Amino acid sequence: MMKLTRADRKILQILQEDGKISNVDLAERVGLSPSPCLRRVKQLEASGLISGYVALLDRRKAQLGVLAYVEVQVDHTEGAAEAFRAAVLREPEVVGCYVMTGNFDYLLRVVAPDLDAYGELMMKRLLKMPAVKDVRSAFVMDTIKDSTALPLDYLD
């Protein structure tokens, strides 16, 4: 891992807020000239600290009104986890999948246009995934905070 400077941290902070900012504007906000700023960004990308750039969509405006967190327990037979993971990767409505500790094995973040579509997705696809033993859903009623920005205080 590369040693981060104050300028690097500022670059990371600004890029987390606006990944589409021009290098000239970024350099001005950081207090660098454009060439050194671009060089630092390229170093942060090469180090893997910046893993990519995306456009963040408003799920409601994308007609995905339902957001659910789904707890999944799976059978622990040979190959079950790999088969389940492969099935999850094929489902576009599953936008997040996390291996968990505790009473369930996986936590899925699932979007759907409405409750009817979610019910169909659950009955016809999620419950039929390999090794699925038990599923519990919790629906998001309101979002208080949904940030993609990571705190930078823990970086060296």
Secondary structure, 3 states (H helix, E strand, C coil): CCCCCHHHHHHHHHHHHCCCCCHHHHHHHHCCCHHHHHHHHHHHHHHCCCCCCCCCCCCCCCCCCEEEEEEEEECCCCCHHHHHHHHHHCCCCEEEEEECCCCCCEEEEEEECCHHHHHHHHHHHHCCCCCEEEEEEEECCCCCCCCCCCCCCCCC
